[in-house]
């Protein structure tokens, strides 16, 4: 199996490690090439078979293509790499702006394309997707953490998260919450967004965003920020007969009425997602997070079409 990574930063290396592990477990061989700009760090030994400095160094066809470069380069890379690959894994968010993607979903019907959505593989989200705990009247989603703590040993001011021109900003970077809100509750009928720069962090993009939406008659609120000093990733479900607090970091779901807490197993979400992508590729099937679906989430993040 021939594989090409466009971009081999931290997330690219994580996907490559998971791919190596899964291919070995399945008794399959993989040859990984990585096209790099030269600005990234060293690739761990054994992770990539060949590091390519230009497009001329690439093979004519790959079984799997991973687009894991900065968000602002996803669109250009997809268009250029499309003839080179059978199946594509695109890191989230799919593009830095939905305006660049006009017509793209109709252009690749013969390809398997999956856009990253690891929280859909979280055991609590999988549990809720299978069955909500009652009639949900309202939901509150929160993702709060401190950007300088994200990547140890790396100056946060230099990474794409903090730089608008690379596709940074809290709404795109933390788009997972909006993705799983749509996954659980459906496409919003109405979206109101408030966002801006609220902290002293040295970024040139929004570091906080809040959304109020209606989804299938439910009230859904989403809070995202780069400045919370204690990492939190939570979902609150206010149901007709009870209220449930889900802590996605601790993998717990608690009923406020009974006080009972369910603890879910610890799983590697990224490896589960990679296994899903490999299965799709083998079958030539389409993903549940296609280009069209990811673009719909991006439009919600932009607070555009449905506002």
C-alpha distance (Angstrom), angle and dihedral (degrees) to the residues before:
residue distance angle dihedral
X1 . . .
X2 3.79 . .
X3 3.79 117.7 .
X4 3.78 132.5 -175.5
X5 3.80 127.3 -164.7
X6 3.79 119.0 -160.5
X7 3.78 99.0 -156.8
X8 3.81 124.7 9.7
X9 3.79 105.1 -156.1
X10 3.80 123.1 133.2
X11 3.81 95.9 -61.9
X12 3.80 92.4 43.3
X13 3.80 90.8 52.3
X14 3.80 90.9 48.5
X15 3.81 91.1 53.3
X16 3.82 91.4 45.3
X17 3.82 91.6 51.8
X18 3.80 91.6 49.7
X19 3.79 90.9 46.8
X20 3.81 91.4 51.2
X21 3.79 91.0 49.6
X22 3.80 94.9 48.3
X23 3.79 95.3 44.9
X24 3.80 89.5 51.7
X25 3.81 91.3 48.6
X26 3.80 89.8 51.0
X27 3.80 93.4 47.8
X28 3.80 92.3 -114.4
X29 3.76 129.3 134.0
X30 3.77 123.5 -133.5
X31 3.79 132.2 -168.9
X32 3.79 110.1 -157.8
X33 3.79 123.3 -158.9
X34 3.80 121.5 -174.6
X35 3.80 124.6 -157.9
X36 3.79 106.2 -155.3
X37 3.77 135.8 -178.5
X38 3.78 92.5 -140.7
X39 3.80 93.6 -117.0
X40 3.81 96.2 96.3
X41 3.78 130.5 87.8
X42 3.77 128.8 -96.7
X43 3.79 118.0 -62.5
X44 3.82 111.6 -126.9
X45 3.78 112.9 -105.5
X46 3.79 113.3 -88.8
X47 3.79 95.9 16.6
X48 3.82 97.0 101.3
X49 3.79 125.8 27.8
X50 3.78 94.0 -155.4
X51 3.79 134.0 16.0
X52 3.81 111.5 -150.7
X53 3.79 123.5 -155.5
X54 3.82 97.5 -167.0
X55 3.79 142.2 17.7
X56 3.81 88.5 -105.5
X57 3.81 88.6 68.4
X58 3.82 93.4 60.0
X59 3.80 128.1 100.6
X60 3.84 118.6 -109.6
X61 3.82 93.3 -115.2
X62 3.81 136.9 20.8
X63 3.79 129.9 -170.9
X64 3.80 92.1 -143.9
X65 3.79 129.8 25.2
X66 3.80 123.3 -169.6
X67 3.81 119.3 -162.2
X68 3.79 102.1 -160.3
X69 3.79 102.7 145.3
X70 3.85 123.2 112.6
X71 3.80 113.4 -50.3
X72 3.79 94.3 -113.5
X73 3.84 88.6 62.2
X74 3.83 97.9 50.2
X75 3.79 96.1 90.0
X76 3.79 96.0 48.3
X77 3.80 91.6 44.0
X78 3.80 94.2 49.7
X79 3.78 92.7 51.6
X80 3.78 93.2 47.9
X81 3.82 96.9 40.8
X82 3.82 97.4 44.0
X83 3.84 95.0 96.0
X84 3.82 90.4 49.8
X85 3.80 99.4 58.9
X86 3.78 144.4 56.8
X87 3.82 97.6 -164.5
X88 3.79 128.4 25.1
X89 3.79 132.1 -157.3
X90 3.82 110.8 -167.6
X91 3.79 120.0 -167.2
X92 3.82 115.8 -128.0
X93 2.93 136.1 -61.5
X94 3.76 93.6 43.1
X95 3.83 93.1 -142.3
X96 3.80 136.5 -4.6
X97 3.81 90.5 -117.7
X98 3.78 133.2 18.5
X99 3.81 89.0 -141.1
X100 3.82 91.2 73.8
X101 3.79 92.8 57.1
X102 3.77 103.5 65.2
X103 3.81 108.7 147.2
X104 3.81 96.2 -1.3
X105 3.83 98.1 116.9
X106 3.79 90.4 59.2
X107 3.79 92.8 50.6
X108 3.82 102.1 68.5
X109 3.83 109.1 42.2
X110 3.81 92.4 138.6
X111 3.82 94.0 54.5
X112 3.78 129.8 82.7
X113 3.80 105.1 -127.2
X114 3.79 123.8 -179.8
X115 3.80 124.1 179.8
X116 3.80 115.0 -153.9
X117 3.81 115.1 -97.3
X118 3.84 105.8 155.7
X119 3.80 95.9 166.5
X120 3.80 89.4 66.6
X121 3.84 84.0 67.9
X122 3.81 93.7 52.7
X123 3.82 108.2 116.8
X124 3.82 92.5 -126.9
X125 3.80 93.0 50.2
X126 3.81 90.1 46.2
X127 3.82 88.7 50.1
X128 3.80 92.5 50.0
X129 3.80 92.7 44.4
X130 3.81 89.2 55.7
X131 3.81 92.2 48.0
X132 3.77 133.2 -8.7
X133 3.83 112.9 -137.7
X134 3.79 93.1 -117.1
X135 3.76 141.1 -41.4
X136 3.81 103.1 -30.0
X137 3.79 111.6 -145.8
X138 3.79 97.1 173.0
X139 3.79 140.2 0.7
X140 3.79 134.8 -162.0
X141 3.79 121.1 -159.2
X142 3.79 123.1 -168.2
X143 3.78 133.6 -174.0
X144 3.80 114.1 173.7
X145 3.79 128.7 160.8
X146 3.81 141.5 138.3
X147 3.80 112.2 -95.8
X148 3.85 95.9 -151.4
X149 3.83 88.3 60.1
X150 3.81 95.7 52.6
X151 3.79 99.9 85.4
X152 3.79 113.8 29.6
X153 3.79 114.0 -139.5
X154 3.82 93.4 13.5
X155 3.80 125.7 105.3
X156 3.82 103.7 -118.4
X157 3.83 90.5 -149.8
X158 3.81 90.5 67.6
X159 3.81 99.4 50.4
X160 3.80 125.1 91.7
X161 3.82 92.4 -109.9
X162 3.80 90.0 71.1
X163 3.80 97.6 40.2
X164 3.77 121.9 78.0
X165 3.82 94.6 -161.2
X166 3.82 90.2 60.2
X167 3.79 93.5 50.3
X168 3.78 97.4 -92.4
X169 3.78 129.1 145.9
X170 3.76 130.3 108.2
X171 3.82 97.7 -94.1
X172 3.81 94.1 57.5
X173 3.79 96.5 33.8
X174 3.81 93.7 51.6
X175 3.79 95.9 36.1
X176 3.83 89.8 129.7
X177 3.81 90.8 88.1
X178 3.80 92.2 54.7
X179 3.80 89.5 45.7
X180 3.78 95.3 54.5
X181 3.82 91.7 40.9
X182 3.83 87.4 60.6
X183 3.82 90.4 41.5
X184 3.81 92.9 55.3
X185 3.79 103.4 31.1
X186 3.80 106.1 23.6
X187 3.77 136.1 -116.3
X188 3.82 111.4 -29.6
X189 3.76 116.0 -110.1
X190 3.79 90.5 -159.4
X191 3.80 133.5 18.1
X192 3.79 129.4 -170.0
X193 3.79 116.4 -175.7
X194 3.79 131.7 -168.0
X195 3.80 116.9 -177.6
X196 3.77 141.5 152.4
X197 3.76 146.2 120.2
X198 3.80 111.6 -56.8
X199 3.80 107.1 157.8
X200 3.80 137.1 58.9
X201 3.80 92.1 -109.0
X202 3.79 112.1 132.8
X203 3.78 99.4 -117.0
X204 3.79 129.4 125.4
X205 3.81 93.1 -144.8
X206 3.80 139.8 63.1
X207 3.81 114.0 -62.6
X208 3.79 96.7 -175.4
X209 3.79 135.4 38.6
X210 3.79 136.0 170.7
X211 3.77 128.6 -168.7
X212 3.78 131.0 -164.9
X213 3.79 113.0 -166.3
X214 3.76 142.8 164.9
X215 3.81 114.6 -136.1
X216 3.78 119.3 179.4
X217 3.79 90.5 -22.8
X218 3.82 92.8 -49.4
X219 3.78 126.0 119.9
X220 3.82 108.7 -124.5
X221 3.81 124.8 -174.6
X222 3.80 124.1 -171.3
X223 3.81 125.2 -169.0
X224 3.82 121.7 -170.1
X225 3.79 128.2 176.4
X226 3.80 144.2 160.7
X227 3.81 95.9 -151.9
X228 3.80 108.7 63.1
X229 3.81 106.2 120.0
X230 3.81 93.3 -152.8
X231 3.83 114.0 55.6
X232 3.80 111.0 -119.5
X233 3.79 130.9 173.7
X234 3.77 110.4 172.8
X235 3.78 143.7 156.8
X236 3.79 123.9 -159.0
X237 3.79 118.5 -163.4
X238 3.79 116.3 -163.2
X239 3.77 104.3 -163.4
X240 3.78 132.5 -179.1
X241 3.82 92.5 -104.1
X242 3.82 105.2 24.4
X243 3.78 145.5 -0.2
X244 3.80 122.4 -118.3
X245 3.79 128.2 -160.2
X246 3.80 114.9 -156.2
X247 3.79 118.5 -166.2
X248 3.79 105.2 -164.4
X249 3.81 93.6 -171.2
X250 3.81 94.1 52.1
X251 3.84 91.7 34.1
X252 3.80 93.3 -130.2
X253 3.79 133.1 136.7
X254 3.79 117.8 -164.7
X255 3.78 131.4 -168.8
X256 3.79 109.0 -140.9
X257 3.81 92.4 -155.0
X258 3.79 99.6 49.6
X259 3.80 97.6 24.6
X260 3.79 89.6 -135.1
X261 3.79 116.2 147.0
X262 3.78 125.8 -158.4
X263 3.81 116.3 -156.2
X264 3.79 115.6 -152.5
X265 3.83 123.8 -151.4
X266 3.77 121.7 -92.2
X267 3.78 109.1 -110.9
X268 3.79 136.5 169.6
X269 3.81 101.2 -111.5
X270 3.79 93.0 -169.5
X271 3.79 93.1 53.0
X272 3.80 90.9 48.0
X273 3.78 89.4 51.3
X274 3.82 91.1 48.7
X275 3.82 90.5 51.8
X276 3.81 88.7 51.2
X277 3.81 90.8 50.8
X278 3.82 92.6 48.7
X279 3.80 90.6 51.4
X280 3.81 90.9 49.5
X281 3.78 91.2 49.7
X282 3.79 93.7 49.7
X283 3.80 91.1 51.2
X284 3.80 96.0 38.5
X285 3.81 87.7 -126.0
X286 3.77 130.2 152.6
X287 3.79 123.7 -108.0
X288 3.78 126.9 -116.0
X289 3.80 84.7 -128.7
X290 3.79 100.4 52.4
X291 3.78 126.7 164.8
X292 3.79 89.1 -91.6
X293 3.79 92.7 51.5
X294 3.79 93.7 45.6
X295 3.79 90.7 48.7
X296 3.80 89.6 52.6
X297 3.82 88.8 54.9
X298 3.81 90.9 46.6
X299 3.80 90.1 53.8
X300 3.80 89.7 53.0
X301 3.82 89.5 50.3
X302 3.77 88.9 52.9
X303 3.79 88.3 50.7
X304 3.78 87.5 -135.9
X305 3.75 125.9 122.1
X306 3.76 98.6 30.3
X307 3.79 100.3 39.1
